[in-house]
Amino acid sequence: MRKIAILIFIIFCSCSKEKTNKIPKEVPKEIPKEASYFKHIKSNDVKLAEPVYGDWLFSHKEKGQTFEQYFTSKHIVPTKEANIIYIRPIGNFNSLQKKQIKLANEYLEIYFQLKTKTLAPISNDVVPNSSRRMMYGHEQLLAGYLLNDVLKEEKPLNRIALMGLSELDLYPKPEWNYVFGLASYHDKVAVSSIYRLQDGELTSENFNLCLSRLLKISSHEIGHMFGLHHCIAADCVMNGTNSMEETDRHSIRLCSVCQRKLNSCIQYDNKKRLSDLEKYFKKNDLNDEFDLMKKDIGIIQ
């Protein structure tokens, strides 16, 4: 009987050991070599100026994010089930504002090389009085309510990211004056306001400046949804900003490091994306932005 018990024990231990050996180990992701495209455009990266009082990096001592850190991090990637970026307008928009939203949709589709759709606008009435206030003579909506009680509930088909665009100004909490936007990167949802991008009123005279701001802010926020952190490597659209003046100073261009990150996630054709961006900026008379793309194209040819 004792021999049988010992035999059973040996068999049990042997089976346990065999099962343990069969447990697959997670294979570390191999860091891909830097493609020649990124090496070439790196020479067009512009070093960030030393931050001064009022700048984002003056008060936020960020460590940045290397390509290796990004590549080995957990972040969303497009799949057959999740591959469309959505824009949800919130409020009553005039014809010029509607035109900007349409152009932002077109831009984001080029920028991320993913299908982008604008959903039908929803009324400001979705926000209850308890989440609204008057400040400095204009109405503001509570950003957190739009984010958590409106946008997070939306599940459009094949959504990979959803960005709400509010006509009205936003505030994050009672003690704050305003906020440009708010995001839940875990839920891949964000809300931003066009109110402060317009210098009081959107006109044909300031249309291009305000459009450039909208393109920067929307691509920046959605970039975060794809796992990109604030950039400290160069002048880049992923730089953090504290003010509209600082946003205006920073480039609409992704630096070479951030382009490499985004490309490793979405795996688009770099040259096609660059060419598409150049055509977009030229068509819409965004001359400074066009020159940036033209410079990159010139160096890779």
Secondary structure as a PSIPRED ss2 file (coil, helix, strand):
# PSIPRED VFORMAT (PSIPRED V4.0)

   1 M C   1.000  0.000  0.000
   2 R H   0.000  1.000  0.000
   3 K H   0.000  1.000  0.000
   4 I H   0.000  1.000  0.000
   5 A H   0.000  1.000  0.000
   6 I H   0.000  1.000  0.000
   7 L H   0.000  1.000  0.000
   8 I H   0.000  1.000  0.000
   9 F H   0.000  1.000  0.000
  10 I H   0.000  1.000  0.000
  11 I H   0.000  1.000  0.000
  12 F H   0.000  1.000  0.000
  13 C H   0.000  1.000  0.000
  14 S H   0.000  1.000  0.000
  15 C H   0.000  1.000  0.000
  16 S H   0.000  1.000  0.000
  17 K H   0.000  1.000  0.000
  18 E H   0.000  1.000  0.000
  19 K H   0.000  1.000  0.000
  20 T H   0.000  1.000  0.000
  21 N H   0.000  1.000  0.000
  22 K H   0.000  1.000  0.000
  23 I C   1.000  0.000  0.000
  24 P C   1.000  0.000  0.000
  25 K C   1.000  0.000  0.000
  26 E C   1.000  0.000  0.000
  27 V C   1.000  0.000  0.000
  28 P C   1.000  0.000  0.000
  29 K C   1.000  0.000  0.000
  30 E C   1.000  0.000  0.000
  31 I C   1.000  0.000  0.000
  32 P C   1.000  0.000  0.000
  33 K C   1.000  0.000  0.000
  34 E C   1.000  0.000  0.000
  35 A C   1.000  0.000  0.000
  36 S H   0.000  1.000  0.000
  37 Y H   0.000  1.000  0.000
  38 F H   0.000  1.000  0.000
  39 K H   0.000  1.000  0.000
  40 H H   0.000  1.000  0.000
  41 I H   0.000  1.000  0.000
  42 K H   0.000  1.000  0.000
  43 S H   0.000  1.000  0.000
  44 N H   0.000  1.000  0.000
  45 D C   1.000  0.000  0.000
  46 V C   1.000  0.000  0.000
  47 K C   1.000  0.000  0.000
  48 L C   1.000  0.000  0.000
  49 A C   1.000  0.000  0.000
  50 E C   1.000  0.000  0.000
  51 P C   1.000  0.000  0.000
  52 V C   1.000  0.000  0.000
  53 Y C   1.000  0.000  0.000
  54 G C   1.000  0.000  0.000
  55 D C   1.000  0.000  0.000
  56 W H   0.000  1.000  0.000
  57 L H   0.000  1.000  0.000
  58 F H   0.000  1.000  0.000
  59 S H   0.000  1.000  0.000
  60 H C   1.000  0.000  0.000
  61 K C   1.000  0.000  0.000
  62 E C   1.000  0.000  0.000
  63 K C   1.000  0.000  0.000
  64 G C   1.000  0.000  0.000
  65 Q C   1.000  0.000  0.000
  66 T C   1.000  0.000  0.000
  67 F H   0.000  1.000  0.000
  68 E H   0.000  1.000  0.000
  69 Q H   0.000  1.000  0.000
  70 Y H   0.000  1.000  0.000
  71 F H   0.000  1.000  0.000
  72 T C   1.000  0.000  0.000
  73 S C   1.000  0.000  0.000
  74 K C   1.000  0.000  0.000
  75 H C   1.000  0.000  0.000
  76 I C   1.000  0.000  0.000
  77 V C   1.000  0.000  0.000
  78 P C   1.000  0.000  0.000
  79 T C   1.000  0.000  0.000
  80 K C   1.000  0.000  0.000
  81 E C   1.000  0.000  0.000
  82 A C   1.000  0.000  0.000
  83 N C   1.000  0.000  0.000
  84 I E   0.000  0.000  1.000
  85 I E   0.000  0.000  1.000
  86 Y E   0.000  0.000  1.000
  87 I E   0.000  0.000  1.000
  88 R E   0.000  0.000  1.000
  89 P E   0.000  0.000  1.000
  90 I E   0.000  0.000  1.000
  91 G C   1.000  0.000  0.000
  92 N C   1.000  0.000  0.000
  93 F C   1.000  0.000  0.000
  94 N C   1.000  0.000  0.000
  95 S H   0.000  1.000  0.000
  96 L H   0.000  1.000  0.000
  97 Q H   0.000  1.000  0.000
  98 K H   0.000  1.000  0.000
  99 K H   0.000  1.000  0.000
 100 Q H   0.000  1.000  0.000
 101 I H   0.000  1.000  0.000
 102 K H   0.000  1.000  0.000
 103 L H   0.000  1.000  0.000
 104 A H   0.000  1.000  0.000
 105 N H   0.000  1.000  0.000
 106 E H   0.000  1.000  0.000
 107 Y H   0.000  1.000  0.000
 108 L H   0.000  1.000  0.000
 109 E H   0.000  1.000  0.000
 110 I H   0.000  1.000  0.000
 111 Y H   0.000  1.000  0.000
 112 F H   0.000  1.000  0.000
 113 Q C   1.000  0.000  0.000
 114 L C   1.000  0.000  0.000
 115 K E   0.000  0.000  1.000
 116 T E   0.000  0.000  1.000
 117 K E   0.000  0.000  1.000
 118 T E   0.000  0.000  1.000
 119 L C   1.000  0.000  0.000
 120 A C   1.000  0.000  0.000
 121 P C   1.000  0.000  0.000
 122 I E   0.000  0.000  1.000
 123 S C   1.000  0.000  0.000
 124 N H   0.000  1.000  0.000
 125 D H   0.000  1.000  0.000
 126 V H   0.000  1.000  0.000
 127 V C   1.000  0.000  0.000
 128 P C   1.000  0.000  0.000
 129 N H   0.000  1.000  0.000
 130 S H   0.000  1.000  0.000
 131 S H   0.000  1.000  0.000
 132 R E   0.000  0.000  1.000
 133 R E   0.000  0.000  1.000
 134 M E   0.000  0.000  1.000
 135 M E   0.000  0.000  1.000
 136 Y C   1.000  0.000  0.000
 137 G C   1.000  0.000  0.000
 138 H E   0.000  0.000  1.000
 139 E E   0.000  0.000  1.000
 140 Q E   0.000  0.000  1.000
 141 L E   0.000  0.000  1.000
 142 L E   0.000  0.000  1.000
 143 A H   0.000  1.000  0.000
 144 G H   0.000  1.000  0.000
 145 Y H   0.000  1.000  0.000
 146 L H   0.000  1.000  0.000
 147 L H   0.000  1.000  0.000
 148 N H   0.000  1.000  0.000
 149 D H   0.000  1.000  0.000
 150 V H   0.000  1.000  0.000
 151 L H   0.000  1.000  0.000
 152 K H   0.000  1.000  0.000
 153 E H   0.000  1.000  0.000
 154 E C   1.000  0.000  0.000
 155 K C   1.000  0.000  0.000
 156 P C   1.000  0.000  0.000
 157 L C   1.000  0.000  0.000
 158 N C   1.000  0.000  0.000
 159 R E   0.000  0.000  1.000
 160 I E   0.000  0.000  1.000
 161 A E   0.000  0.000  1.000
 162 L E   0.000  0.000  1.000
 163 M E   0.000  0.000  1.000
 164 G E   0.000  0.000  1.000
 165 L E   0.000  0.000  1.000
 166 S E   0.000  0.000  1.000
 167 E C   1.000  0.000  0.000
 168 L C   1.000  0.000  0.000
 169 D E   0.000  0.000  1.000
 170 L E   0.000  0.000  1.000
 171 Y E   0.000  0.000  1.000
 172 P C   1.000  0.000  0.000
 173 K C   1.000  0.000  0.000
 174 P C   1.000  0.000  0.000
 175 E C   1.000  0.000  0.000
 176 W C   1.000  0.000  0.000
 177 N C   1.000  0.000  0.000
 178 Y C   1.000  0.000  0.000
 179 V E   0.000  0.000  1.000
 180 F C   1.000  0.000  0.000
 181 G E   0.000  0.000  1.000
 182 L E   0.000  0.000  1.000
 183 A E   0.000  0.000  1.000
 184 S E   0.000  0.000  1.000
 185 Y C   1.000  0.000  0.000
 186 H C   1.000  0.000  0.000
 187 D C   1.000  0.000  0.000
 188 K C   1.000  0.000  0.000
 189 V E   0.000  0.000  1.000
 190 A E   0.000  0.000  1.000
 191 V E   0.000  0.000  1.000
 192 S E   0.000  0.000  1.000
 193 S E   0.000  0.000  1.000
 194 I C   1.000  0.000  0.000
 195 Y H   0.000  1.000  0.000
 196 R H   0.000  1.000  0.000
 197 L H   0.000  1.000  0.000
 198 Q C   1.000  0.000  0.000
 199 D C   1.000  0.000  0.000
 200 G C   1.000  0.000  0.000
 201 E C   1.000  0.000  0.000
 202 L C   1.000  0.000  0.000
 203 T C   1.000  0.000  0.000
 204 S C   1.000  0.000  0.000
 205 E C   1.000  0.000  0.000
 206 N C   1.000  0.000  0.000
 207 F H   0.000  1.000  0.000
 208 N H   0.000  1.000  0.000
 209 L H   0.000  1.000  0.000
 210 C H   0.000  1.000  0.000
 211 L H   0.000  1.000  0.000
 212 S H   0.000  1.000  0.000
 213 R H   0.000  1.000  0.000
 214 L H   0.000  1.000  0.000
 215 L H   0.000  1.000  0.000
 216 K H   0.000  1.000  0.000
 217 I H   0.000  1.000  0.000
 218 S H   0.000  1.000  0.000
 219 S H   0.000  1.000  0.000
 220 H H   0.000  1.000  0.000
 221 E H   0.000  1.000  0.000
 222 I H   0.000  1.000  0.000
 223 G H   0.000  1.000  0.000
 224 H H   0.000  1.000  0.000
 225 M H   0.000  1.000  0.000
 226 F C   1.000  0.000  0.000
 227 G C   1.000  0.000  0.000
 228 L C   1.000  0.000  0.000
 229 H C   1.000  0.000  0.000
 230 H C   1.000  0.000  0.000
 231 C C   1.000  0.000  0.000
 232 I C   1.000  0.000  0.000
 233 A C   1.000  0.000  0.000
 234 A C   1.000  0.000  0.000
 235 D C   1.000  0.000  0.000
 236 C C   1.000  0.000  0.000
 237 V C   1.000  0.000  0.000
 238 M C   1.000  0.000  0.000
 239 N C   1.000  0.000  0.000
 240 G C   1.000  0.000  0.000
 241 T C   1.000  0.000  0.000
 242 N C   1.000  0.000  0.000
 243 S C   1.000  0.000  0.000
 244 M H   0.000  1.000  0.000
 245 E H   0.000  1.000  0.000
 246 E H   0.000  1.000  0.000
 247 T H   0.000  1.000  0.000
 248 D H   0.000  1.000  0.000
 249 R H   0.000  1.000  0.000
 250 H C   1.000  0.000  0.000
 251 S C   1.000  0.000  0.000
 252 I C   1.000  0.000  0.000
 253 R C   1.000  0.000  0.000
 254 L C   1.000  0.000  0.000
 255 C C   1.000  0.000  0.000
 256 S H   0.000  1.000  0.000
 257 V H   0.000  1.000  0.000
 258 C H   0.000  1.000  0.000
 259 Q H   0.000  1.000  0.000
 260 R H   0.000  1.000  0.000
 261 K H   0.000  1.000  0.000
 262 L H   0.000  1.000  0.000
 263 N H   0.000  1.000  0.000
 264 S H   0.000  1.000  0.000
 265 C H   0.000  1.000  0.000
 266 I H   0.000  1.000  0.000
 267 Q C   1.000  0.000  0.000
 268 Y C   1.000  0.000  0.000
 269 D C   1.000  0.000  0.000
 270 N H   0.000  1.000  0.000
 271 K H   0.000  1.000  0.000
 272 K H   0.000  1.000  0.000
 273 R H   0.000  1.000  0.000
 274 L H   0.000  1.000  0.000
 275 S H   0.000  1.000  0.000
 276 D H   0.000  1.000  0.000
 277 L H   0.000  1.000  0.000
 278 E H   0.000  1.000  0.000
 279 K H   0.000  1.000  0.000
 280 Y H   0.000  1.000  0.000
 281 F H   0.000  1.000  0.000
 282 K H   0.000  1.000  0.000
 283 K H   0.000  1.000  0.000
 284 N C   1.000  0.000  0.000
 285 D C   1.000  0.000  0.000
 286 L C   1.000  0.000  0.000
 287 N H   0.000  1.000  0.000
 288 D H   0.000  1.000  0.000
 289 E H   0.000  1.000  0.000
 290 F H   0.000  1.000  0.000
 291 D H   0.000  1.000  0.000
 292 L H   0.000  1.000  0.000
 293 M H   0.000  1.000  0.000
 294 K H   0.000  1.000  0.000
 295 K H   0.000  1.000  0.000
 296 D H   0.000  1.000  0.000
 297 I H   0.000  1.000  0.000
 298 G H   0.000  1.000  0.000
 299 I H   0.000  1.000  0.000
 300 I H   0.000  1.000  0.000
 301 Q C   1.000  0.000  0.000
